[in-house]
Amino acid sequence: MVDEIGGAGGAGGYEWEEEPDFTSLSEDELRERLKGLAEEERTVSYRRRVLQGRIDLIRAELVRRGGAALFPEQSVCVLLGGSAEKGRGDPEGAS
């Protein structure tokens, strides 16, 4: 699969062109693919929940400090080690 977690293709979507014609695969091959994709989906889902939790913690801390909450794009930049200014727009609640 092209989309590895944390890989360059993560934001680019799934590469459908690399999938074989499913009608040409045996039932065992189809089951194996299904098993692999289900595991990949669980991994991606877990990663998304972890990131959402981190975003929620940062927003809660900003609110606790009396600051404005960040837009989701800005929160992601902070979580990934960048600057909040890379996100677009002003923080929510800014005057």
C-alpha positions in Angstrom: 0.0 0.0 0.0 1.2 3.5 -0.8 -0.3 5.3 2.2 1.8 4.5 5.1 1.1 6.3 8.4 3.4 9.2 8.6 4.5 8.7 5.0 4.4 11.3 2.2 1.2 9.8 0.8 -0.8 10.2 4.1 -2.5 13.5 3.0 -2.6 12.6 -0.7 -5.1 9.9 -0.6 -5.2 6.3 -1.7 -3.5 5.1 -4.9 -6.3 3.1 -6.5 -4.2 2.5 -9.7 -2.0 0.1 -7.8 -4.9 -2.2 -6.9 -5.3 -5.3 -9.0 -8.5 -6.4 -10.6 -10.3 -8.0 -7.7 -12.1 -10.4 -10.1 -8.8 -12.0 -10.9 -7.8 -12.8 -7.3 -8.6 -16.0 -5.5 -10.8 -16.1 -2.5 -7.7 -16.6 -0.3 -6.0 -13.6 -1.8 -9.1 -11.5 -1.3 -9.4 -12.6 2.3 -5.7 -11.8 2.9 -6.2 -8.3 1.3 -9.3 -7.7 3.4 -7.4 -8.7 6.6 -4.5 -6.4 5.7 -6.7 -3.4 4.9 -8.8 -3.9 8.0 -5.6 -3.9 10.1 -4.4 -0.7 8.3 -7.8 0.9 9.0 -7.6 0.1 12.7 -4.1 1.7 12.8 -5.2 4.8 11.0 -8.3 5.1 13.1 -6.2 4.8 16.3 -3.7 7.5 15.1 -6.6 9.8 14.2 -8.1 9.4 17.7 -4.7 10.1 19.4 -4.2 13.3 17.3 -7.8 14.4 18.1 -7.1 13.9 21.8 -3.9 16.0 21.6 -5.8 18.7 19.7 -8.5 18.7 22.4 -5.9 18.9 25.2 -4.2 21.9 23.5 -7.5 23.7 23.0 -8.6 23.1 26.6 -5.2 24.4 27.9 -5.6 27.5 25.8 -9.1 28.1 27.1 -7.9 27.5 30.7 -5.2 30.1 30.2 -7.7 32.6 28.9 -6.4 32.5 25.3 -8.2 31.9 22.1 -8.6 28.4 20.7 -6.8 27.6 17.5 -8.3 26.6 14.2 -7.8 22.8 13.5 -5.2 23.6 10.9 -3.2 25.6 13.4 -3.5 22.9 16.1 -2.1 20.3 13.7 0.9 22.6 12.9 1.6 22.9 16.7 1.3 19.2 17.2 3.7 18.4 14.3 6.3 20.8 15.7 5.6 23.8 13.6 4.3 27.3 14.3 0.6 28.1 14.7 1.1 30.9 12.3 1.4 28.4 9.5 -2.3 27.7 9.8 -4.7 29.9 8.0 -6.7 32.7 9.5 -6.9 34.2 13.0 -7.4 32.0 16.1 -11.1 31.6 17.1 -12.3 34.2 19.4 -9.5 36.7 18.6 -10.5 40.3 18.7 
